[in-house]
Amino acid sequence: MNVSVGPFSGQFSQLSRRLEDEAQGVWAVHDRACERFESGEDVYLLSVGDPDLPTPPRVVQAGIDALHKGRTHYAPGRGEPCLRQTIADIETRASGKPCDPDEVVVFPGATNAIYSVLATLVNPGEGVVVAEPMYIGYEGIFRALDIRKQSFDLDADGGFAFSLAAVEAAITPETRVVMVNTPGNPAGNVIAEADLRALADICRERGLWLICDEVYSMITFDAPHVSLRRAAASLDNVIIIDGLSKSHAMTGWRLGWSVTSRALADRLLDFTSSTIFGCCQFVQDAAAFALTNDEEYIQGVREEYRVRRDYVCERVAAIPGLQCQVPAAGMFVMIDVRAIAADGTVFAQRLLDAAGVSVLPGLGFGENCRGYVRVSLAQPINVLRPAFDRIAAFVAETEGKS
Ligand SMILES: Cc1ncc(COP(=O)(O)O)c(C=O)c1O
């Protein structure tokens, strides 16, 4: 972000200064590509994380109906009872453990849910253990709250596998929270039920909170999602984050939630009452409708992303010098470009300049992804096809020169 200078520019808070250079560089290629795209240039954006699919029309209609019914006023701080009941029923079914609506708190998006949960649990200077590669958005939250990131590596060369030993090695006396994301962004990795159960045991024994970000829970290709809530033997320290952005193509509606113990939900209510003061009623009505009328829709979404995933992985396999592991879930494919470029940043810059295709450099997700780029599946095959034609030509050209 460009930092503008003015007579009061030295008078911003420490929090604002910690965020000054947040994610600088990570989005440089994407931002440049968007500018070119918007000025009418022939550029393919494989760097976006926003689904290209429309929000289901019936959900849009539910939102419009709610607006016409006057659902435009302050909502209860925890969220509308009807939506919380719907979420609690889904969680009960998915986990096999009863979930009470008062254990659910609704937020304007999963990002805000994570921010609110961490603000409620972690003091400045304390640590959160988190896997790398990691969703880029966590970084800004850690910085805003002055939380120490204590990262451990997923095995990038081994299918981004998760290791309990790596988590344990990252825990220190400063650690307050362990945070995992399954299915994962950017790697599409899934943490096995037995590992989630063992992780929950470790966290409970050590007096740590365990957060599981499950926003891709509905976009699984091989086996149904296993929630931390299902895997964990005890739920006192367990926090689930989920939302509608990805599954229902509702990024702009801003709707997410947490599922926690009742005691933590009460604390979250205190926090969110002083910061958000409730989410839009009509958005919550549309969300409740979406979650109760989505079986066919979600199957279609899953199938669409599966077709795209298979297409991308086949194209990558056919390009000498590029490699990828087939993701089990999610909306992204990580491509190993080490045979072609010094790192993913160089690859992404050159690919945009030479071929007009934008991908995200892996470094933004963690040091262990320096040699990777992330390709998004949020584009239809008729965009992926010409984009990969260009990538293939670019790699062939680059290889010929080296
Ligand atoms: C892992 C992960 N968590 C959370 C979010 C943010 O979701 P929301 O749009 O609900 O804030 C994203 C968005 O890309 C994500 O990938």
The ligand as an SDF file (V2000), in Angstrom:
LIG
                    3D

 16 16  0  0  0  0  0  0  0  0999 V2000
   -8.2740  -19.9380    4.9150 C   0  0  0  0  0  0  0  0  0  0  0  0
   -9.1100  -18.7150    4.8280 C   0  0  0  0  0  0  0  0  0  0  0  0
   -9.6970  -18.2530    5.9390 N   0  0  0  0  0  0  0  0  0  0  0  0
  -10.4670  -17.1590    5.9160 C   0  0  0  0  0  0  0  0  0  0  0  0
  -10.6740  -16.4590    4.7390 C   0  0  0  0  0  0  0  0  0  0  0  0
  -11.5090  -15.2150    4.7600 C   0  0  0  0  0  0  0  0  0  0  0  0
  -12.8570  -15.4890    4.6140 O   0  0  0  0  0  0  0  0  0  0  0  0
  -13.9610  -14.3370    4.7180 P   0  0  0  0  0  0  0  0  0  0  0  0
  -14.2250  -13.8520    3.3180 O   0  0  0  0  0  0  0  0  0  0  0  0
  -15.1570  -15.0110    5.2910 O   0  0  0  0  0  0  0  0  0  0  0  0
  -13.4360  -13.2580    5.5880 O   0  0  0  0  0  0  0  0  0  0  0  0
  -10.0730  -16.9010    3.5530 C   0  0  0  0  0  0  0  0  0  0  0  0
  -10.2420  -16.1510    2.2970 C   0  0  0  0  0  0  0  0  0  0  0  0
   -9.5550  -16.3500    1.3220 O   0  0  0  0  0  0  0  0  0  0  0  0
   -9.2810  -18.0610    3.5970 C   0  0  0  0  0  0  0  0  0  0  0  0
   -8.6800  -18.5390    2.5090 O   0  0  0  0  0  0  0  0  0  0  0  0
  1  2  1  0
  2  3  1  0
  2 15  2  0
  3  4  2  0
  4  5  1  0
  5  6  1  0
  5 12  2  0
  6  7  1  0
  7  8  1  0
  8  9  2  0
  8 10  1  0
  8 11  1  0
 12 13  1  0
 12 15  1  0
 13 14  2  0
 15 16  1  0
M  END
$$$$
